[in-house]
Amino acid sequence: MVVRSTITVVLIAALCLVATGSVFAEENKFELNPSYGIREILNAYVGKWVAVRIGTGEPLEGTVTQVGSHLVHISRLSGKDFYDAVVVIDRIDAVIIKVRGN
């Protein structure tokens, strides 16, 4: 009985260490390439969550689905369950990306 509870404690501790390690593994390092423009940054984030700011308005948050020569398709907009957006790349003032966990 003591052996069984000891094994259970060891397994729980191992799972906690694995879970903690995966939190730290989620940190993405971002390095700005001086030759990059908004289009290249968006291309690097296809399939990932971003927020784009257009002018002084609220950012549009969602997943980059496709990047064209003039437009970007952002799907699954945050707070707008049934909507996507198509945004003119040249009008984007900022791309907000997640690079760190808590």
Secondary structure, DSSP 8 states (H G I E B T S, - for coil): -HHHHHHHHHHHHHHHHHHHHHHHHT-------TT--HHHHHHHTBTSEEEEEETTS--EEEEEEEE-SSEEEEES-TT-TT--EEEEGGGEEEEEE-----
